[in-house]
Amino acid sequence: MLTAPVVKIIDFSVVDGPGNRSAVFLQGCNFNCEYCHNPETIDPEGRPESLRFLTVEQVVDRVGRSLPFIRGLTISGGECMLHEAFVYEVCLEAKRRYGQDFSCLLDSNGSIPYDRVLPVIDGVLLDVKAVDESAHRALTGASAAPVMAQAAALAKEGKLTEIRTVVLGNCDEAEKCILRVTERIVEAAGADALRNISYRLIKYRPKGVRKEYLKTLKVPGDKEMVRLERIASDCGFSPVVIV
Amino acid sequence: MKELQEQRRDILAIIKDPTLTHEQTMMALSSAGRDILELPGDAPRRFYELKEKGWLCDLNEGRVTYVPRYILPDYRIYIEKGCAFLRLDPPKDLYEATMGLLAIYHHVPSVTHFPVYIGRLDQLLEPFVLKEIRENGEERAYTLIKGFLRHIDRTVTDSFCHANIGPEASLTADLILKAERELQDSTPNITLLYDPDRTDEAFAIRCVQAALDCAKPSFANHRMFLSELGEDYGIASCYNGLPVAGGAFTLSRIILARVAYDSTDKEEFMRKNLPAAIDAMLAFMDEKIRFLVEDTPFFSTSFLVKEGWIRPDRFNGLFGMVGLAEAVNDLLEKEGTQARFGSDDKADALGLEIMELIYNRVQAHENTYCPFYGNRFMLHAQVGIDSDTGISPGTRIPIGEEIPLYEHLRHSGRFHKYFPSGTGDIFPFDVTAEKNPRAVLDIFKGALDVGMRYISTYTSDSDVIRITGYLVKRSDIEALKKEQQVVNDTVVLGMRSVEKSRVEERKVRKL
């Protein structure tokens, strides 16, 4: 029976996509971001205390207990697409049981194409962490190229729900992210598409971050966050949220 | 009845109270004067015996009611015909409409002498707002609406004053929300009559944003009220669903907790004491209503009646109750069970059993002055008064014993059905909710789906906060604590409730 390592399931979340949602966190990530605030979920072989191997049925049951107070579920990680088959089955089953309007989103880093899961999901909350290949590699240990390709592909399908960028002390990279991803979306889906894509600018916070990175990572100023918010709004994203 | 000397002392104390404004002194003196009177007969005597024991309470109406407690005038009459008694012609524009309404509000009495219902403002004013915007621009319309609301706050100096908006979105409703967010006033209280099928989602989200910002509007389950009271109902005072062009003659309440404390066990409570308390209250309400309708001139002389703004046959007696949670916990404790209301099925089952008893006994009682509701009194989950200590409003789970959000909403939903004339729960949210008001709306929608009638929110950092049903500014409470006068007389109730009922300790829901 198909199972996946579930770190936790939360019954209500207002930060994992539009509306109130249940969020499912899976273990294991193919990125190793310096600012990761729950690094215990990175190692695919890692076994945090709360981790349980759950079946598709168990996950869908548990999420359903939060109805009618939620409008859907978001599968997050780690990187949820490392469990592609599981993600597919959970979304399929959730929609079968709770209706096609029950929205299924992924919170994901864009490293793995979404083609297979696309028919059963409503959208992706896509992390765009850096633009320059070297910066992306330095920050995450992985290439930036697939991320931009996924952004374009998802936008074309109308399934790019949100872009999320963690803003570090030097905001240049975040600004570049906003501008570059805008270009790619406009190329792929036209400028109108931006109106239905939200942009979440996440202020870096040291909470939970591994000690070795604390010295080099800096918290951005509020003014800078507001400046970035304006840039994203001017590009056409709606809504733009700072957290 | 107090001795004359004691009455004189009370009156002198009112006159000498430095925290009362002139208006508040007058109102307090009028109550003191009224309370010298006695309503003759057995029923009042029995009621006041049980009031002495703490079981029953007349909610500051005194023995004699000379005006209905809650009046919901049909303000459409002013819009269509004007008001002959006040020599007001039907309004031609937004300025006249708002000025006329302010004049009328001054003449709409209640138990507190202030209007408890000021109408479905969006429907009343929308044609005038549209005309104003067309002719003079939106800014002018906004200025008039804002001035209108500010005038209400400064002259209706009591938070039991309620405006309604919805279910459909309107420009007027949006101007009201914008003004309220800017004004941060406690009055008027506002309710959105919410029906997910009729209320545009974007508008509902704007209502949530306003509620998180200034504690209003609350959300009423429009479909539920509609099925019980028909299209012409309104939300008045704290959260009371009542017929428009009618209202409530009177409201008394049973303090279930105290009836339980005086009972040796569940058996005595259910079989003897609670039925006795219910019967005493029913008889007292009968007598009070009879006196009001037959022996006072209100229903034969008031312009509100003569000009068709209200009709006596659309009034009802409200049968109130508080402290179900404490009653349940006490009765179970006497059985040696530690189950708590809200947290244990056994306790909740007893809560429902008590509600069924009250509901059936009140339903079995006929009062021919209440034809609108089949000659029956409506149940009312009373929110408590400032002198209550350790008694939770209506059927609410006590502050400090709140359960996880969804369970709590489901729990409320099981009890709200009993109270067409009003009940409600309050769920303050952490400020993060402001970033995702749609999520709060999802939760509210779910709440209605599980049977909730009425739900309110505010955020942990709001100045305007909901005490039990009414709103008070935190900054006013601080002023009153320093013995400064504040214009709104509800602040003193709020201050005492914050001290006694731990309002500030209400569980803030983090999202």
Interface residues (C-beta under 8 A of the other chain):
Chain A: D11 F12 S13 V14 V15 P18 G19 N20 R21 R65 S66 L67 P68 F69 I70 R71 V241 V243
Chain B: P404 L405 Y406 L409 T432 A433 K435 N436 R438 A439 V440 L441 D442 I443 K445 G446 A447 D449 V450 L511
